[in-house]
Amino acid sequence: MTRRERLTLTLSEVCTELGISRSTFYDWRAKGRAPRCIKLPNGEIRVRYADLDRWLDSREEAA
C-alpha cells in the first residue's frame, strides 16, 4: 500500500464509517451533501481522511 492510498478511504470504508448504504452515499453526492470525493480513472471513488473529518465537523456545527 502506498502512502497516498493510506490517506484515502474507499467508498465501502466511508459507508461503513458513517453507517450508511452505498445508495445513500450516492444520493448525498448527487445532492451535493456528501464529503468531497476523488474519482479515479477506473471510476472508483476515494475520500481523503482529512475531507471526511472536515465534512463531519461541518455537520456537527449544523446540528
C-alpha positions in Angstrom: 0.0 0.0 0.0 1.4 3.4 -1.0 1.5 6.4 1.2 -1.2 8.1 -0.9 -3.6 5.1 -0.6 -3.3 5.3 3.2 -4.5 8.9 3.1 -7.8 7.9 1.5 -10.8 5.7 2.2 -12.7 3.6 -0.3 -16.4 4.1 -0.8 -17.1 1.0 1.2 -14.9 2.2 4.1 -16.7 5.6 4.1 -20.1 3.9 4.1 -19.1 1.7 7.0 -17.6 4.6 8.9 -20.9 6.6 8.5 -23.2 3.6 8.9 -25.0 4.3 5.6 -25.7 2.3 2.4 -23.9 2.9 -0.8 -27.1 4.2 -2.4 -27.5 6.8 0.4 -23.9 7.9 -0.2 -24.6 8.3 -4.0 -27.9 10.2 -3.1 -26.0 12.6 -0.9 -23.3 13.0 -3.5 -25.9 13.8 -6.2 -27.4 16.4 -3.9 -24.0 18.0 -3.1 -24.2 16.8 0.6 -21.5 14.2 0.6 -17.9 14.6 1.6 -15.6 15.8 -1.1 -14.6 12.9 -3.4 -11.8 11.9 -5.7 -12.9 9.9 -8.8 -10.1 7.7 -10.1 -9.6 7.0 -13.8 -11.1 3.5 -13.3 -14.3 5.1 -11.9 -13.7 4.2 -8.2 -14.4 6.8 -5.6 -12.0 7.7 -2.8 -12.4 10.2 0.1 -9.4 11.7 1.9 -9.5 11.2 5.6 -9.0 15.0 6.1 -12.0 15.7 3.8 -14.2 13.3 5.8 -13.1 14.8 9.1 -13.9 18.4 7.8 -17.2 17.2 6.5 -18.1 15.6 9.8 -17.1 18.7 11.7 -19.3 20.8 9.5 -22.3 18.5 10.2 -21.6 18.8 13.9 -21.8 22.6 13.8 -25.1 22.4 11.8 -26.7 20.1 14.3 
